[in-house]
Amino acid sequence: MQRFFIQKSTILFLSLVFLTGCKKNNQNQSYQQQAPQLPVETVKQGDASVSREYAASIEGVSNVEIRPQVTGYLTKIFVDEGDYVRAGQPLFKIEDQIFREQLKSAQAALITAQANLATSKIDVDRKKELLRNKMVSDIQLKEAEASYNAARGAVSQSLSSIESAKINLNFSTIKAPVSGYIGRFNYRLGSLLTPTNQNPITLLSDIHEVYTYFSLSENDFNQFQKQNAGSSVDEVIKNTPAVSLLLSGGEKYAEQGRIDAVDGQFNKTTGSITLRAKFNNPNNLLRSGNTGKVVLDQFYSNVILLPVASTRSIQDKVFVFTIKDGKAVQLPIEIGGKAGDNFIVSKGLKAGDQYIVTGFDRLQPGTPVVAQKQNAQPKKS
């Protein structure tokens, strides 16, 4: 009877052990079935090109203020606002009657001065003859010669007055100094114009080419100099590739431009430096005062590349999922730029680290995950 009891107890114990092992195996199998299998890849390094956009202001290569050089009332306007004019074309007319009278007066003064000069010459010649006959003294001759020289000076002064009067008369017709487009008028017919007027009559813009001005931060400018070979700023500019322009609506401008100038110093307030790029404007699409964005390509070597699709953005931060001890871990990363379909990671990941490629849309940190290897690699840009 006792032996039977021992055998029965042994059988019961072995049954319990068997049932416990089966339960653990079922739990492991259930865990493996519930944990999602997500594709995992290794972080790579590579070369990348980043297109950065910088706000730009646009001006014509010549943006000239049209101002009067003489005082008078505006009597005629030969052009209209927005007209295209050529260099030398008349734009405005100032009342010129006073300048015509000044010219006539100067011409009359010249006649008088020339007559006095002729009289003085006769007097000098006569006294020279009298001096040879000892009928006048040497002092009298010198006095006559002095009068003659004064008469010559009066003639020169009259000639100068005539030229000055002609200049003023010419200035009464205001002409275009360059070819370009007329801006808005600040004065109308009958306005009194003076060289000291606070505002110009109008602006004249030569826009067959345009300048675009944009600013780089100190870090961006240092990177700009590093990636373009040259021992001086001039050489760096010469070796800089062409840049593109985005118009205010976001469309790309058809012509490419070249950076041709860099400001001599950084702005102390903003910590940035201004660059200038020149664009051809054959169709006069761009005007002075337009705004846009200059697109500058910057090249990077051996940087951490991570597919944009493998990241999650929460507010202003970017995260990536990795696997540690069989569980999902959400890591914050810092982005240095975007190159095609990849982010350039400046902080948070290093080459050789692993990340979950896809399938993390509803994944929570700490969730069990099973790594599933794949051959996908970040695209080089």
Helices and strands as residue ranges (DSSP letters): H 2-34, E 37-42, E 44-66, E 72-77, E 84-85, E 90-94, H 97-132, H 138-171, E 173-175, E 180-182, E 192-193, E 202-217, H 218-227, H 233-239, E 244-247, E 258-262, E 272-280, E 291-307, G 308-310, E 312-314, E 317-324, E 327-339, E 342-347, E 354-356, E 370-373
